[in-house]
């Protein structure tokens, strides 16, 4: 069990680096939190108060200011006790109260789930970061301590926390410059999510050490001797990579552990920047450098202030060795990252010239996202920009452009200016014409070729990598496509209204727009219809909900299947989506009643040994309602009027298009999924025949889950 750190012990740790710390306020925060958390226990059984104090102690190791430490001590009080924002404000002031409130709000965000709110929550995360980065620092160290003590949780909760940590908090720590924390969070998560994999790595690493001996010690001595011979004073630190880092390299390169060479890393810490480059020369003279593995982050620092020279050489026995070279001041920033701004040194707030200003850091990070009003686009931008390494390219004038690894000339163009990106017709890299999908590399010079009248193409979405470029392309395409969507939407509305013997007049469409909360603009409604954001059936239903009930000559959808008891509920299987006229069978499901499958559905194979769940069913004879939705996978030529003609063909067969979604857009063809509401198998056959006969339809197939017919 973890022991409670006494307040005097915590104060002593702080006074080592900040003799002028406000001891009275630390005592007040400690005593207050201990009182309001009284009686609360962690899952492991120890008093809950041990956790916030441990988080504060971790932050003290980073030499952070009093406000951050006090926030750590109080960070769970508003969330888990009777303490309020007003109480914290009265006792500790507005700064502390707002920091605690920020951490509380972050605690309630489910950042690692796969639901749609994840994108919205990521935007809230970055809003909190923009107000005060110390909120995120406290949350990161809170998560670090929770991961170090995660074994007391239930396995399901361990896995959920570990996945969230791996997906969100570890990359965020790396983006903020705290690489050591990223590596530890990843490894702690790895231990939960794949314990067998981690044990395997550890076992093989121990075996390697037994065979090769103290490789790290020998290489460390070799480096120290070479530096001393050149009169360079430098401290050498060597270590093996974390198990998860080794595992990731094995997965990415698809190679066995025995063939993995770069599992050792060394750091050389020098007195001056000049010594960094002298040490680099020593390393390259003594050992053979690995091409393409040299990075100079001293002349081109990372956005979070990180500075260092990276190289890789072939050391003893041909093993690849990674070497980082930096000064003591650079190393302090490399360890603390953006947090170095609040760190103390020799009793004063750090005057480290390499510590980045948090306001400029968050502004630089956010500038790529602020143009996006859509949460999902923002989330995509965050993932692309935050979780990738950077490459540095040059304009023809020599200006530096930072891009994520894997970026293309299109990303480069939009990074310069949206106008340049929109007018792009080609690119040159180092003077040679290249396709727009070419990946740019460090140090390359990129020239963008533009032309008047050019506008973003739909295919660019698949070429662009950065969130800024993708958002700009989507906005341009949305504006370009609006008139086309309005025209298509008008056709969809006309056929949907005719299906219930009504006309899609402007007045009817305006009324529907108001009912659907779209104001009084029928064009907005039509644009959403044409872009598949709104189903035509929804528009009809909002105006004429009673018309379906009037069709007394049709078989009600609820009693379309014969062979069920009166209390049994049924639904069509999404795997095959059978329609009246096709042979069917029912599979009982305790949770959802009976699922109706087509007799040839491949999914039935998994129930072959459960014949007690099978029910013999057949469709009711007669005229069925046109409510049985079927999807068609259609490939059409990209010519004017083709899509409108397809909608006309479907409408002529008295069928309603309930949804339309473009799957693939190319210059010469479109592939789309058209969802159509059908009566029966004969209705299905008539529509497929009509579409297949059109000269501009390259192919058509019925969509089923996992396969097509």
TORDO-717421 format. One line per 4 residues: number of its first residue (from 1); their letters; for each residue x, y, z negated of C-alpha. Coordinates in steps of 0.001 Angstrom, whole numbers, plus 524288, in hexadecimal, padded with zeros to 5 digits. Layout:
N
NUM> A> X:Y:Z  ... $
# end
This chain:
709
1> XXXX> 80000:80000:80000  80432:80DE9:80298  80767:81630:7F6BE  802CA:82420:7F4D0 $
5> XXXX> 80D81:82E24:7F70C  80DFB:83713:7EAF3  80C59:84593:7ED88  819BF:848BE:7E7F0 $
9> XXXX> 81FDD:83EF3:7F147  818B5:84515:7FCD8  81C9A:852E0:7F89A  82ACB:84EAC:7F73F $
13> XXXX> 82AC8:8497B:80520  8259B:8567B:80A15  82F01:85EBE:80210  83A86:857D3:80883 $
17> XXXX> 837C0:85F37:81519  82F2A:86A5D:81018  8336E:86F35:802AB  8293C:87A01:80347 $
21> XXXX> 81DBF:870C4:804EE  8115A:874C6:7FDA7  81213:86A7A:7F2ED  805B3:86F6D:7EC53 $
25> XXXX> 7FD67:86DC3:7F8A1  802E1:86027:7FB14  7FF3E:85C6B:7ED18  7F1AA:8624F:7EEDC $
29> XXXX> 7EF4A:85ADB:7FB79  7F457:84E2D:7F58D  7EBF5:84F43:7E953  7DFC7:8537D:7F0CA $
33> XXXX> 7E099:8487B:7FACC  7E36B:83E86:7F031  7D73A:842F4:7E8D2  7CDC6:842AA:7F460 $
37> XXXX> 7D31C:8359F:7F95B  7D201:82F8B:7EBCB  7CBD1:8220A:7EC44  7CDF6:82044:7FADA $
41> XXXX> 7D5EC:814A6:7FF67  7DC66:810C0:80C0E  7D96C:8039C:81240  7E5FC:7FE5C:80C5D $
45> XXXX> 7E13B:801A6:7FEAA  7EA42:80CD6:7FAC2  7E49F:81A40:7F76D  7E0E6:821AE:803C1 $
49> XXXX> 7E8A1:82D8E:7FF51  7F555:82639:80222  7F286:8280D:810AC  7F1CE:83705:811F8 $
53> XXXX> 7FDA9:83880:80910  80530:82EBB:81173  8018C:83684:81DA2  8068A:842F9:81722 $
57> XXXX> 81346:83BFB:813BA  8150A:837DF:821F5  8132D:845FC:8263C  81CFE:84A3A:81BF0 $
61> XXXX> 826E6:84149:8227E  824FD:849EA:82E7C  827CE:85609:82611  81AA5:85C3F:828D2 $
65> XXXX> 814B4:86853:82288  80C24:868D9:8165F  7FF71:86B06:81DDE  80141:85E6B:82576 $
69> XXXX> 804A7:856A1:81932  7F902:85BE7:811A4  7F025:858E4:81D2B  7F53F:84AEF:81D14 $
73> XXXX> 7F220:8497D:80E96  7E462:84EDE:810B4  7E1C0:84960:81E3F  7D766:83F70:81A06 $
77> XXXX> 7D0C3:84764:80F5B  7C616:84D91:817B3  7C3D9:840E3:81F25  7C37D:83740:813CF $
81> XXXX> 7C02F:83ED3:80771  7B6BB:84916:80283  7C077:853E8:805A4  7BBDE:85DEF:80F9E $
85> XXXX> 7C230:86750:8191C  7BE46:87255:80FDB  7C4FB:86BB2:8045A  7D1AE:86A43:80BF3 $
89> XXXX> 7D0E6:87867:81093  7CED1:87D81:802CE  7D9EC:87593:7FCF3  7E40F:875A5:807D8 $
93> XXXX> 7E062:8804F:8117E  7DAF2:88097:81F41  7E743:87B76:82611  7E73E:86EBD:81E54 $
97> XXXX> 7D870:86D70:81F50  7D8AC:86EA3:82E22  7E3B1:864C8:82F31  7DC58:85B0A:82692 $
101> XXXX> 7CFEA:85D7C:82E4A  7D743:85AE1:83AFD  7DC89:84DE3:835FD  7CEF2:84A2C:83121 $
105> XXXX> 7C918:84C7F:83E8E  7D3BC:8447C:8450E  7D128:83946:83BB1  7C342:83880:840E9 $
109> XXXX> 7C77A:837A6:84F2E  7C758:82A06:85524  7D2C1:82C31:85E4C  7D5A4:81E1E:861AD $
113> XXXX> 7C831:8191F:8659B  7C414:8168E:8738F  7B74E:81DDB:8730B  7B453:82A59:87A53 $
117> XXXX> 7B647:832AE:86E24  7C4C0:82F9B:86E90  7C6E0:83A29:878D9  7BF27:84421:870ED $
121> XXXX> 7C6CA:8409E:864AB  7D3C4:84265:86BA7  7CFCB:8502C:86F1C  7CCC3:85297:860B1 $
125> XXXX> 7DA0B:84CFC:85D24  7E0F7:856C8:865CA  7D86A:861D7:860D2  7DD07:85E72:85319 $
129> XXXX> 7EB0D:85E26:857CF  7E9B8:86B86:85DE5  7E529:8717B:850FE  7F042:86C49:84893 $
133> XXXX> 7F980:8615C:84C3E  7FB87:85DF0:83DE7  7EE06:85799:83E20  7F33D:84D88:847BA $
137> XXXX> 7FFDF:84BEB:83FFF  7F855:84854:833B7  7EFAE:83F1F:83B91  7FB6B:83880:841D4 $
141> XXXX> 8020D:835F9:834D1  7F4FD:831BE:82F24  7F40E:827AA:83A0C  80247:8239D:8381A $
145> XXXX> 7FFE4:8208F:829CC  7F32B:81981:82CEC  7FA1F:81123:83706  804FD:80DE1:82D73 $
149> XXXX> 7FAA4:80903:823D1  7F0FD:80361:82DB3  7F1E3:7F53A:8291C  7E79E:7F790:81EA2 $
153> XXXX> 7DCF2:7FA26:828C3  7D41E:7F022:82F27  7D9CE:7EA7D:83BD6  7CF70:7F10E:8445B $
157> XXXX> 7D22D:7FE69:83E84  7E0E0:7FC1E:83F6D  7DF87:7F97B:84DFF  7D703:8057A:8501E $
161> XXXX> 7E064:80E63:848C6  7EC2F:80888:84F93  7E635:80A4F:85D17  7E2A1:8186B:85A0E $
165> XXXX> 7F071:81AB6:85508  7F694:814A7:8611B  7EDBA:81C12:86A81  7ED32:82963:863EA $
169> XXXX> 7F5E2:82C48:85845  80285:825E7:85CCF  802AD:82D03:86A0E  7FEDA:839A1:86335 $
173> XXXX> 80A51:8384B:859C4  81357:83629:86558  80DC2:841E5:86C83  8104A:84A2A:86066 $
177> XXXX> 81E80:845F8:86067  81E25:83C53:8550C  82304:830A0:85CA6  826B3:82934:85046 $
181> XXXX> 8188E:829F4:84BD0  8138C:825C0:85912  81C3F:819C7:858CF  81856:81620:84AEE $
185> XXXX> 809C5:81800:84D8E  80AD1:80FCD:859E6  81218:8050A:852D6  808A1:804DC:8474D $
189> XXXX> 7FD4D:8040A:850EC  8044D:7F97D:858A6  805A8:7F190:84C36  7F6D5:7F1D6:84A8B $
193> XXXX> 7F2A4:7F046:858B6  7FC8D:7E611:85CDD  8034A:7E011:85102  807B0:7D41A:858BD $
197> XXXX> 80E1F:7DC9F:8630B  81539:7E4C4:858E5  819CD:7D8B7:85176  81ECD:7D2EC:85E22 $
201> XXXX> 826B1:7DF2C:86110  82C4A:7DF7B:8533E  82FCE:7D116:853B5  836E6:7D26E:860AF $
205> XXXX> 83DC0:7DEBE:85C30  842D0:7D7FD:84FE5  8479B:7CCCD:85861  84E9D:7D667:86154 $
209> XXXX> 8553C:7DCD6:855B1  859A6:7CF91:850DF  85FC6:7CC70:85DFE  865D2:7D9B8:860F0 $
213> XXXX> 868DD:7DE80:85345  86840:7ECBA:84F35  86748:7F2B8:85CD1  8629D:7FFCA:8578A $
217> XXXX> 86DFE:800DE:84E17  87817:7FDA0:8587A  872B8:8073C:86284  8719F:811C7:85803 $
221> XXXX> 88009:81024:854B5  883A5:8107C:86332  87C7A:81D66:86519  8825E:82382:858E2 $
225> XXXX> 8901A:81FF5:85D6B  88DF6:825E0:86AE4  88889:83285:8651D  893B3:8339E:85B51 $
229> XXXX> 89DA7:831C6:8662A  89817:83DDF:86CD9  89792:845B5:8603B  888C2:84602:85FF4 $
233> XXXX> 8827A:845D3:85298  875DB:83E52:8539C  86D64:8356F:84B4A  8693E:828D5:85219 $
237> XXXX> 85C9E:821DD:84E8E  858F6:814DB:85499  84C91:80CD1:853BD  844DC:80245:85A88 $
241> XXXX> 83823:80616:860E6  82B42:80371:85A1D  82481:7F684:85D58  8194D:7FD5A:86451 $
245> XXXX> 822B0:80534:86CC4  82981:7F894:870B3  81C73:7F1E7:87352  817D5:7FD3E:87BCB $
249> XXXX> 82436:7FCBB:88411  8226E:7EE0D:885DE  81450:7F01F:88A18  81742:7FB88:89334 $
253> XXXX> 822CE:7F4F7:899C5  81D1D:7E73C:898E5  829F6:7E18B:8941A  82DB8:7D84D:8893C $
257> XXXX> 8344E:7DCB6:87CA0  840F7:7D622:880B0  841C3:7DEED:88CA7  83E59:7EB66:8855B $
261> XXXX> 84AAD:7F367:883E6  84745:800E0:87E89  8431A:7FD24:870CB  84D7F:80532:869D9 $
265> XXXX> 84D72:813E5:86850  857D2:81D32:86317  85774:82B67:85F25  86347:83465:85EDA $
269> XXXX> 8617F:840B5:856B1  86BB8:84B21:85971  86F23:85888:853FD  86D05:86093:86053 $
273> XXXX> 865D1:86017:86D2E  872D6:85FF9:87454  87697:853BC:86CB0  86A26:84D25:871A5 $
277> XXXX> 86F01:84E0B:87FA1  87CE8:84A77:87BB5  87791:83E5F:874DE  86FCF:83B0E:8810A $
281> XXXX> 87C53:83B71:888F8  882FD:8327A:87F3C  877EB:82897:87FF4  877A7:82891:88ED7 $
285> XXXX> 8866E:8272C:88FDA  886B1:81BC2:8866D  87AB4:81469:88B4F  87409:8136D:89877 $
289> XXXX> 867F5:81C00:89938  85AFE:81670:89DBF  8561B:81E32:8A98C  84926:825A5:8A829 $
293> XXXX> 8495F:82495:89947  84F7D:831E9:8968E  846A5:83CB1:8912B  84AF7:84A12:88C96 $
297> XXXX> 840C9:84F4F:88321  84A4D:85995:87E32  849E4:86179:88ABD  83B9C:85DAD:88CFD $
301> XXXX> 8356A:85C52:87F63  8287A:8556E:87D5E  81CB3:85DDF:87A54  81D06:859BB:86BF8 $
305> XXXX> 82ADC:85F11:86A66  831F1:85211:86BFD  83FFA:8537F:870B4  84983:84888:87316 $
309> XXXX> 851B8:8422C:87DA7  84D8E:8344D:880FB  855B9:82A6E:8883D  85702:81BBE:88966 $
313> XXXX> 86396:81410:88B35  8679B:805F0:88C70  86E28:80261:87FA0  873C3:7F5D6:87A4F $
317> XXXX> 8700D:7E965:881A4  868EE:7F160:88BE6  85E3A:7F557:88260  857AD:80228:885A7 $
321> XXXX> 85916:80C29:87AD9  85123:8189B:879D7  8580D:8248C:87441  85235:8316F:86FAB $
325> XXXX> 85B43:83CE7:86D10  8573D:8495A:865E5  85B53:85329:85B83  856FF:852E1:84D4B $
329> XXXX> 84D0C:85DAF:84FA7  847B5:85699:85B7F  846E1:84A2A:85377  83ED4:850FD:848FB $
333> XXXX> 834EA:8550B:85342  8356D:84795:85985  831D1:84177:84C71  82794:84B56:8483F $
337> XXXX> 8225E:84F48:8559D  818E7:85AAE:8556C  8187A:85958:84694  82620:85F42:8461C $
341> XXXX> 81F94:86CA0:846D6  81AF2:86B2B:838B3  826DE:863E0:833A2  83003:8698B:82948 $
345> XXXX> 83EB7:8694F:82957  84774:86E26:81E6B  83B95:87388:8174C  836B0:87BB5:822B1 $
349> XXXX> 82CF4:8797A:82D8B  834BC:87370:8389D  83BBE:87CE0:8419A  83EB1:871C1:84AFD $
353> XXXX> 83FBD:87858:85864  83AB6:86C18:85F0A  82E1A:86ADB:8571F  822D4:86DCB:86040 $
357> XXXX> 81832:87766:85C86  80BB3:86F45:85A1F  8030C:879AA:86042  80A95:87971:86D0B $
361> XXXX> 80B62:86A93:86CB3  7FCC0:868AA:86B54  7FA39:87362:87557  80307:86C7D:87F09 $
365> XXXX> 7FC4C:85F8D:87C6C  7EEB4:86554:87D7F  7F0C0:86D3A:889EA  7EEC5:860F8:891FE $
369> XXXX> 7E1CA:85E0D:88B6B  7DAEA:86AFA:88964  7D5C3:86BBA:8974E  7CDDF:85F48:89570 $
373> XXXX> 7C057:860E9:88F9B  7BD46:85273:89084  7C111:84A23:884C3  7C46C:83E35:88CF9 $
377> XXXX> 7CD3D:84641:895F5  7D3AE:84C35:889F6  7D5E2:83EA4:88433  7DBE2:83A03:890EF $
381> XXXX> 7E4CD:845DC:8911B  7E8EF:8439A:882FE  7EC75:83578:88586  7F3F9:838C1:891D5 $
385> XXXX> 7FB46:8445E:88C3A  7FDA9:83FE2:87E50  80125:831A6:88001  80B42:83268:88AD0 $
389> XXXX> 81958:83662:88C2E  81C9F:84271:89409  8242A:84493:8A07D  82A39:85191:8A440 $
393> XXXX> 82984:8563F:8B249  82D9B:862D3:8B8E3  826F7:86C4F:8C1FB  82ECF:870E2:8CDEA $
397> XXXX> 83228:87D04:8C5DE  837B2:874C9:8BAD1  82C8D:8763B:8B100  82A30:86A3D:8A87C $
401> XXXX> 81D0B:86341:8A8B8  81A20:85920:89E19  81192:84DB2:8A20D  80DF6:8407F:89C21 $
405> XXXX> 8153C:834BB:8A146  80E6A:82F51:8AD39  809E5:83CBE:8B1E6  808FC:83FC6:8C06E $
409> XXXX> 80B58:84BE9:8C8CF  7FCD0:84ECD:8C750  7FEA6:84FE6:8B896  80A70:85890:8BB0F $
413> XXXX> 80251:86166:8C3EE  7F734:862F7:8BA29  800FE:86524:8AF22  8060A:87110:8B680 $
417> XXXX> 7F892:876A5:8B977  7EB10:87169:8BC88  7EB24:87932:8C92A  7F7C1:8727B:8CD8C $
421> XXXX> 7F252:86521:8CA25  7E56F:86764:8D123  7EC3C:86BBA:8DDB2  7F642:860A7:8DD9D $
425> XXXX> 7F7E8:8596F:8EA97  804E9:852D5:8E804  8116D:852C9:8E019  82018:851E9:8E154 $
429> XXXX> 828CE:84BD5:8D6F5  83717:84FB8:8D7C4  83451:854EB:8E578  82E1D:84869:8EAB4 $
433> XXXX> 81F91:84754:8EE1E  818C6:83D4F:8E565  80ACA:8384D:8E389  802E0:83F26:8D907 $
437> XXXX> 80226:832AA:8D0FB  810FE:83211:8CF42  8151F:83206:8C0E9  81E61:83D22:8BD96 $
441> XXXX> 82AAD:83A96:8B5B1  8333C:8424E:8AC7C  83B55:84CF0:8B2E1  834A9:84CC6:8C01A $
445> XXXX> 8315F:8592C:8C788  82350:85969:8CC4D  81DF5:86264:8D6DD  80F44:86330:8D90C $
449> XXXX> 80A2D:86589:8E6E0  7FD4C:86CEB:8E790  7F39E:87123:8F1EF  7E842:87A85:8F24E $
453> XXXX> 7DB10:87404:8F254  7DFF5:867C2:8EB81  7D7F8:86313:8DFE9  7D94D:857B2:8D646 $
457> XXXX> 7D5E9:84A51:8DBD9  7CE6F:83F94:8D4C8  7DA12:83655:8D640  7E287:83FA7:8CE33 $
461> XXXX> 7DC00:83B00:8C1AA  7E2FB:82DF4:8C348  7EFF7:8349E:8C65A  7F070:83EC8:8BB7A $
465> XXXX> 7F537:83AC4:8AE02  7F457:846DA:8A563  7E7D4:84B16:89EDF  7E98F:858EB:8A418 $
469> XXXX> 7EA1A:85447:8B234  7DEE5:84AAF:8B0BC  7D62A:854E0:8AA4D  7D907:85EEC:8B4EE $
473> XXXX> 7D667:854FA:8BFB5  7C9A8:850C0:8B96B  7C511:85EC6:8B806  7C822:86192:8C648 $
477> XXXX> 7C19E:8550F:8CAF8  7B5CA:857F7:8C29C  7B47D:8654E:8C8E3  7B6AC:85FC6:8D690 $
481> XXXX> 7AD39:854AE:8D48C  7A26E:85C82:8CE29  79BBE:85FF8:8DB02  79D19:851F1:8DFB8 $
485> XXXX> 797E4:84CB9:8D2D3  78C59:85615:8D369  788FC:85156:8E113  78A30:84317:8DD13 $
489> XXXX> 7829D:8459D:8D096  77782:84B90:8D859  7769F:83F3E:8E099  776F3:8367B:8D48A $
493> XXXX> 76C5E:83EB1:8CE25  763E0:83E69:8DA65  76416:82F9D:8DB45  761F1:82DE9:8CCAD $
497> XXXX> 75620:836F9:8CCEC  75083:8309C:8D92B  75195:82392:8D237  746D6:8285C:8C8F7 $
501> XXXX> 73F7A:82FAB:8D3C3  7442E:83D1D:8CFA4  74C2E:847E0:8D619  758FB:84D3C:8D0CD $
505> XXXX> 7552C:85B92:8D1DB  75DC9:86664:8CC79  75392:868D5:8C1F6  7539C:85A8B:8BDD7 $
509> XXXX> 76274:85A42:8BD7E  76302:866F9:8B5B6  7595A:8617E:8ABDA  76148:854EE:8AAB8 $
513> XXXX> 76DD2:85CC6:8A8C6  767A8:86428:89D72  76282:85784:89770  77019:8518A:89837 $
517> XXXX> 776A6:85D5A:891E0  77D26:8622A:89E6E  7770D:86FA4:89E4F  76F21:87449:8A9E3 $
521> XXXX> 77922:870CB:8B444  7744A:865AA:8BD05  7818C:86583:8C3ED  78844:86155:8B758 $
525> XXXX> 77EAD:85611:8B65D  780FC:85267:8C4A4  78FC6:85334:8C30D  78F14:849E7:8B786 $
529> XXXX> 78683:840BC:8BF56  79001:840DC:8CAAF  79BE8:83EA6:8C1FA  79571:8334B:8BA9A $
533> XXXX> 79530:83AB6:8ADBB  78661:83991:8ADC1  77D7D:82EBC:8B2BC  77265:8325A:8BC0E $
537> XXXX> 76937:82994:8B45E  76BBB:831EF:8A855  7673F:83E12:8AFAA  75AC9:83760:8B437 $
541> XXXX> 757DC:831A9:8A6D8  75906:83ED0:8A011  74E73:84464:8A8EC  7459F:838B2:8AB99 $
545> XXXX> 74730:82EC8:8A08D  73960:829C8:8A253  73AD9:8257F:8B083  74155:8188C:8AD40 $
549> XXXX> 735A9:814CE:8A4F4  72C45:81755:8B03A  731B2:80C7A:8B8B2  72839:8023B:8B3AC $
553> XXXX> 72A12:7F951:8BF55  73844:7F700:8BBC4  73D12:7ECEA:8B1FB  7419A:7F399:8A5AF $
557> XXXX> 75040:7F200:8A3DB  74E25:7ED0A:895FE  74698:7E10E:89ABB  74E39:7DE78:8A73C $
561> XXXX> 753F2:7D1A0:8A226  74BFF:7C54F:89F53  7507B:7BAF3:895AB  75290:7C31E:8896D $
565> XXXX> 74A9E:7C32B:87CF2  74305:7CF7E:879CE  74CB3:7D3ED:86F7E  7590F:7D1B9:87780 $
569> XXXX> 76004:7DDA1:87CE9  767FC:7DC6C:88947  7717A:7E3FD:8918A  778A3:7E1D7:89E61 $
573> XXXX> 786B2:7DD76:89D41  78FF6:7E84F:8A154  798E5:7DDEA:8A6EE  78F8B:7DA75:8B20D $
577> XXXX> 783C0:7E3CE:8B12A  779C0:7DA9F:8B772  76DBD:7E00A:8BE4B  7602B:7DA03:8C049 $
581> XXXX> 7609B:7CF74:8CAA0  76DB5:7CA01:8C62C  76E6E:7BD64:8BE4D  77104:7C054:8B012 $
585> XXXX> 773A7:7B9EA:8A300  77359:7BF60:8952F  77DD9:7BE59:88AB4  77955:7C0DC:87CD4 $
589> XXXX> 78167:7CA51:874F2  77E5B:7CBE0:86662  78226:7DA0F:866D7  77B45:7DEAE:8732E $
593> XXXX> 77053:7D51D:87647  7719B:7CEAC:8839B  77B37:7D294:88E35  77668:7CF6D:89BFD $
597> XXXX> 780C7:7CAC7:8A59F  78078:7C742:8B40B  7816B:7B87B:8B54F  78E97:7B9D0:8BC58 $
601> XXXX> 79470:7C354:8B283  7A287:7BF3C:8AF4B  7A073:7C374:8A12B  79768:7B7C2:89F05 $
605> XXXX> 7A34F:7AEDF:89EFF  7A6A6:7B2E4:8911B  7995E:7ADC4:88C69  79A46:7A044:892BE $
609> XXXX> 79C66:799A8:885A2  79159:7A15D:87F10  78589:79C3D:88687  77C9C:79EEE:87AE7 $
613> XXXX> 77DF1:7AD6E:87E25  77919:7ABE7:88C3A  76B15:7AFB1:88FCB  764B1:7ACB8:89CDD $
617> XXXX> 75F65:7B99E:8A21F  75994:7BEF5:8AEA1  754BF:7CC12:8B35A  7465A:7CFA4:8B311 $
621> XXXX> 74064:7CF0B:8C0AC  73B21:7DBA9:8C65B  74006:7E979:8C8B7  74A6D:7ED9D:8BF0B $
625> XXXX> 74DAA:7FB59:8BAC0  75994:80160:8C12C  76143:801D4:8B46B  76B64:7F71F:8B67D $
629> XXXX> 77818:7FE72:8B89C  7824E:7F8A3:8C1A4  78F73:7FE73:8C554  794F0:7FEDF:8D325 $
633> XXXX> 7A36F:80067:8D5D7  7A39C:807FF:8E29E  7AF26:80C90:8EACB  7AB9A:8173D:8F488 $
637> XXXX> 7B310:81F8B:8FE3B  7B607:82D61:8F9E4  7ADA3:8343A:9040E  7A396:83EF8:902FF $
641> XXXX> 795E0:83A66:8FFD8  79932:82C1C:8FD26  795BE:82C54:8EEC3  7891E:833A9:8F140 $
645> XXXX> 7854A:82997:8FB8E  78795:81E71:8F1EB  77EC0:8251A:8E819  77481:82678:8F2D8 $
649> XXXX> 77580:817F4:8F61C  7739C:81447:8E7DD  76835:81DB8:8E688  761BD:8181F:8F2A2 $
653> XXXX> 761BD:80AF2:8EBCC  759E5:81105:8E0A1  7651C:80F83:8D70B  76A0A:8195F:8CD18 $
657> XXXX> 77874:81C80:8CB5E  77AA6:81D12:8BCA6  7893A:81FDB:8BCEC  7943A:82245:8C67C $
661> XXXX> 7A293:821FB:8C305  7AE89:82408:8CBB1  7B8B3:819A8:8C888  7C31C:81D27:8D27B $
665> XXXX> 7C4E1:828E4:8DB6A  7CE5D:8285D:8E6B8  7CFD9:83161:8F274  7C978:82760:8FB85 $
669> XXXX> 7BF9B:82065:8F2E8  7B816:820A8:8E61F  7B4DC:81534:8DD69  7A950:816F4:8D45B $
673> XXXX> 7A02A:80F8C:8CB75  791C2:8122E:8CE2E  78842:80DCD:8C399  77AC6:80B21:8C958 $
677> XXXX> 76E03:8076F:8C26F  76803:7FBB8:8C975  75BA0:7F392:8C90D  760B6:7E625:8CCB5 $
681> XXXX> 76A47:7DE1C:8D4BB  76342:7E160:8E174  76478:7EFD6:8DE69  772F8:7ED98:8DBB7 $
685> XXXX> 774DE:7E67D:8E89D  76DF7:7F12B:8F081  7768E:7FBED:8EAD9  78357:7F489:8ECB6 $
689> XXXX> 77F9B:7F180:8FAC2  77C15:7FFA7:8FDA3  788DF:804B7:8F803  7915E:7FA50:8FE3E $
693> XXXX> 78BB3:7FD98:90BAB  79075:80BA3:90AF0  79C97:80E1D:9134B  7A31B:8164A:908C4 $
697> XXXX> 7A20F:80BD1:8FE35  7AEC6:8041D:8FE17  7AA5C:7FA98:8F3A2  79FB1:7F868:8E9B1 $
701> XXXX> 79EC5:7EEBA:8DE91  7966F:7ECBA:8D2AE  79D33:7F089:8C613  79D48:7E707:8BAD5 $
705> XXXX> 7A5D5:7E736:8AEB8  7B2F3:7E18F:8B2AD  7AF26:7DD51:8C05C  7A7AD:7E17E:8CC77 $
709> X> 79F14:7DA50:8D632 $
# end
